[in-house]
Amino acid sequence: MPGSAAGKPVKIPWASWFGDTEVTLEFPDSWDVGFHPPADGPDIGEEGIRRAFANPIGTPRISDLARGKRSAVIVVDDLSRPTPAYRVLPTYLDELAAGGIDRDHVLIIIGVACHRQLIREDMEKKLGREVLETVQVKNHFAWDNCAYLGVTSRGTPVHVNRDFLAAELKLTLGGITPHGGPGFGGGAKLVLPGVAGIETSHANHRPPEAGGPGNRGVNRVDDNEQRLDMEEAARMAGLDAIVNTVINSRRGIAGLFVGNMVAAHRAGVEFARKVFATRVPANVDVGVFNAYPKDTEFVQAGMAFNVWQNARLPIVREGGTIVLCTASSEGFGFHSLHGPSMRLSNTRSPRQLFGDRQLVIFCPNIIRRDLPAEAQADEGLILCRTWGEVAGVLERRHGAGARVAVFPCSAMQLAED
């Protein structure tokens, strides 16, 4: 629940997929510390998962789609995304079996897009050991094993994983969380970029001024050209149905949406907007933005500012301090489009996004040399390995009194209208 207390320690969730623990943030006793979680929602439990499969949106049941087909593929997102696939897959596979496709004829592709490949330990976390030991699993690789399908109306050449195309029933399992490009994750995004070729992802992800789709941004969906381009590519690839989770603040499943890649996705987005809705203050002295549940690697840490980008008024006043918190359990991480030295790399220091506000990064698992060159050279960017170091910086900057807003899982939070 939202709250405000003088100097009271605040606990934030920490290290998605790598313990899902908590970190305690302490502030001076005289400070006014506001805690701003999302509206959230209870876990739907196993019965809720089964009910979602029994009531698809815009398509027949997956068991009915499976009838008469000999093979199925399920594209699942990777550890950079918080989707608890291991909870959904047993029901998913039972649904396919009810339609005549047993596990021997199901392939799971990890839709890594432009991220790193998953090793067995990662796959066990994401899929669960029982599924991993009974279903064939492969990583997607964006530089090979892709077939050309043509060009979208927005000029994107469509290359898609051949194993995905070879299956008679084409499905996905991902999550709906805010995203600065296509508005939200989920839906067609597990085809493009999930199992797309590198040239396809590049064309779709390049900025509008370089010829890429426009109208993109956090919480923007229906007229989002990047998402519409993704959906057109997914239709070309023959995507039959999606399964998308909406998680709560501790990675439980608050909602599950099954069916058509547009209709089910949009229903999930409307629900997600309610679960992620957050009352935000304006013009506080210090804003603390925690990247959980997208805090596996630093390359994804900018998603912690989703709630900032969505707010109508600046959350932190000019001259104030912004604290980015991320466990980044895997270190800096990897992205073959937006990473350092890649073709769409962003060389700017992240501090440039916030004007004259001071940016402090709290991350135990990177050093300054891990940052892009411009950020390394930015003497105004402060990198701390412990919260104690952060607290020292804040006290020196703000003295005996400050107003603080803490967003415990800001990568999935949206400013309430």
N, C-alpha and C positions, 0 to 999 in steps of 0.2 A: 504494500500500500504506500502511496505517496506520504511523505512526512518531512518534518523539519525539526531539527534539534540542535542545541548548542554543543558543537564539538563531539557529538556522539559518534563512536566508531561505526563504520558502514561496511557490510560484507557484500562483495560482488562475486558472481560466478566466474570460474577460471578454468582454462585448459580443456576446451571441448575435445573429446576423443582421447585425451591424455590425462584422465583422472576425474574431470568434471568436478573440481573441488571449489573452494572459496578462498578469497584473499580479503584480509581486513585492512581497510583504509582508515587511518586515524588523522584527526584534525585538531587544531587548538581548541580548548574548551570555550573560548569566547566567540568562535565562528558559528555562523548560521548555516548549517549543512542540510540541504534539501535532497531527499532521495526520490527519484522519479522513475519508477518501473513502468512497464507497459500494463495495459488493462489485464492482459493474460487470459487464460482459460484452463479448465481442468482437463486432465487426460481422459480420452474417450474409452480407454481400455480395449481389451480384445473384442468385446462385443461391438464396440463402436467401429472397429476395423472391419469386422465381418459385415456389419450393417452398410458400410460405405460400398463394399464390393457388391452387395445385393441390390443397391440402388444407384446405379451409374447415371451420369448426367450426359445426355445427348448421344449415347450409344447403347446397344444391347449389353447385357452382362458379359464380362470377359469369358466366362465359361461358354456362352453362346457364340461369341466371336471365334472361339477355339474349335468349335465343332467342324469336322471335316478337314481340318488343317493338320499338317504333319509336324510342324516345328514352330517354335516361338522364340523370340529374343526379348529380353528385358534390359534396357539401358538404365544403369543405376549411377547416381552421382558419386563423387569421391569424398575424401575426408576434409577437403576444404569447405564442404557443405555439411550442415548439421543433421540432415535427414537420417532418422533411425531406421534404416532399411531393414535391419535384422528383425525388427518387430513386425514389419508388414509382409516380408517375403513368404513366410510359411502359409499365410492365408492366400496370397497371390498365387503361389504354386499349387495349392489345393484347388483354387478356382480354375486354373489351367487343366489340372488333372480331371476335374469334373467335366470338362469339355473334350477330353480325349488326348490331351498332350501331357505325357508324363515327364518326369524330371530328366530322363535320358534324352529328351528331345527339346530341352530348353537350354538356351545359351544366355548367360548374363555377361553383358559388356559393361565394363566400368567406363562411363562417359567422361574421361579425364579432360576432354577438350584440349586446351593448351597447357594443362597442368602436368605434374610429374606422374609417372607410372606408379601404380600401387604394388607393393610386395605382399606376400601372403599374410603377414601380421596385420597389415592395413585392411586387407580383404576380410579377415576374420572379424575385425572390429565392425566393419560396415555391414557385412552380410550375415554374420553369425557362423559359428563353426559347422553346425549341422547342414546349413545350406552350402557352405563352401566345400564340404566333403561329399555332397550328393549332386551338385549341379556344375556343369562346365562354366568356368569364368575366364574371361580374357580382358586385357586392357585395350582400349582404343589407342591408336597411334596415328597422329594427324598427318604424317609424312608418307605413309604407304598404306596399301590395302584399301584404297578408296576408289570408287567408281564415279565417273562424271555423269551427271543427270541433266545438265542444261544450265540455263541462267534465269534467275528470278527477274520479275518485272522491275526491280530496283537495281539490276546489274550485277548481282552476286553470282559468281560461278559456283554451282553446287556439286561438291565432291563429298560422298558419304561412304562410310565403312561398308565394305563388301559383305562382311558377315551379317551385319544388320540387314542389308538389302536381301540377302539370301533366305532369311527366315520368312515363313508364310504368314506369321502373325507378329506384328511389330509394336512393342510396348515400351513404356518407360516407368521409372520410379524415382521421383525427385521431390523437391520441396519448394514452397512458395515463401520466399523472404525478400525484403526490399533489395533492389539492385539499381545502381546508378546508370545502367545502360537501358535494358529493356523494361525498366520499371519494377519488375519483380522477377525472381527466378521461377523455375518450373515451366510447365507447358511444353512448348516446342523447343525450349532451350536445351533439352537433352539430346536433340538431334543436331541443331546448330546453336552452339558450337560442340555439344557433347560428343558426337561421333562424326563430325565433319572434318574435311581436309583442311590443311593449314591455309591454303589460298582462300577457301570459303570463309573461314573465321576472320582472316585478315580483311577481306572485302566488307564483311558485315560489321566489324569492330572499328574500322578506321573512322576518324572524325568526319563530320559532315563537310568541313572545309576541304577535306581530302577526297571527297566523293562518296563517303559513307552515308548510311541512312540518318535522317535527322529526327527531331522531336523526341529525343530520348531523355531519360532522367528518372530519379527515384519517384515511385508512386504514380508514374505516368504509364498508361497501358493502352487504352483503346486507339489512340492516335499515334502511338509510338512506332515510328517507322522501322526502328531496329527490330522490335518484336514482330511486327507484321512481316518483315523480311524473313525472320526465323520461321514463322508459321507457314509462309509460302514454301520455303525449302523443305520443311517437314512434310508438307502435303506431297511434294514431288518425290520424297523418299518413301511415302506410303505409310506413315505413322497411323496406327489403328486406334490406339487409346493411350491415355496417361493415367498414372496414379500419383497424386501429389499430397504430401503432408503439409499441414500448418502446425508448427511446433509452438510450445509455450516457452516460458523464460528459462526452464531447466531441461529443455529438449524432450519433454513429453509430447505426445501427439494431441493437440487441441482439436484438430479437424483433419479429415481425410476426404479427398475428392477424386472420384474415379469417373472416367468417361472421355468425351470428346476433348481434343487438345485445346480448343478455344472455350467451349461452354463450361467444361469442368474447371478449367484454369480460372476463368473469370469469376465463377462462383467461389472458388478458393480465395481469390484476391479480395473479394468483398468481405469474406469472413476474416481474412488475415488483417485487413484494415482495422477491424474491431479488436482483434486480439492484440495487435501491436500498438494500438492508439495510446499515446502518452501525453499527459498534461505537462507542458513545458513552460518554464519561466522565461523572462526576457532580461537581458542586460545584467546578469549576475557577474560577480568578479572572477569566479573560477568555474569552469565546466569540465567535468570528468566523464570521458566517453570510453566505455569498455567494449572492445571488439567482440567479446563472446556473443553468440556461439560460432562466430567465424574467426576464431583466434588461433588457428593451427599454424599459420605462417604469416610473416610480416608483410609479404607482398599483397595480402588481402586486408591489411589492417585499416586501409582507408575507408572500408565499409562501416567502421565505427562512427563515421560522421553522417550516416544516413539520416539520423534524426535531426542533425544540424541542417542538412540540405533541404529537408522537408519543412522546416519551421518558417513561419511568416516573418518573424522578427528575430534579430540576432539573439541567440541564447546567452552569449558572453559579450559583455560590453567592450567597446574599443579600449585598448590598453590593458585588458584583462588577460587571463591565462587559460589556455586550453590544454588539458591533459589527455593524451591518447594512451589507453591501457591495452596491452595485448600480451598474452602468454607467449605466443609464437613458438610453440613447443618444438616445431621443426626448424626453427631459425628463420632466416630471411625467406626461404621458399623459392619457388620456380614458376615462371610464366613465360611461355615461348612467344608471346606477342608483346605483353606490357612489361616484362622484366627488363633489368638493365641490359643495354646493348641490343635488345631485340627491336624489331622493326617499328613497333608502336610504343617504345619505351618513353616514359615521362621523366625527363631529366630534371624537372623543377624540384626545388626543395618543397616539401609539403607545407612549410611555414608560409609560403607565398599565398596559400589559399585563404589566409585569415587576417590579412592586413597587418595592423600594428599589434595584434594580439600575440602574446608569447606562446609558443608551442613547446610543451614538455612531453617527451615520450617515455612511458614506463614500460620497459620490456626487459625481462631477465635474460633473454636468450639471443640477443644480437649485440654486436659492438659497432662502434661508429663506422668502421671500415666496411661493414656490410651494406651501408646505405649507398644510394646512388651518389656519384661524384659531387654533384652540386649540393646535395644535402650534407655530405661530409664537410664541405668547405663552408657551410653556413654556420658561422659562429653563434648566431642567435638561436639555433635549434639546440635544445638541451635533451640529452639522452641519459636516462637513469636506469640502473639495474635493480634497484630496490625501492619500495614505497618510502622508506625512511629518507632516501635522497630526494624524492619528489617533495615530501613534506617540508624538508629544509628549504628547497627552492621556493615553495609557496609562502612559507613564513617570511622569508627575506623579501619577497615581492609585495606581500599584502599586509604584513604587520599583525597587529593585535585583533583586527576585525575584518572579516570578509564574508561574502555571501556565496555559497557553493551550491552547484547543482550536479548530482551524481546520476548518471544513466547507466544502470548495471548491465544492460545487454543491448547497447545502442545500435549494433549492426542490424537488429531486427525491430527497432523501435521507429515509430512514425509520430510526428507531431499531430496532436488531436486538432481537428478543425474547430 
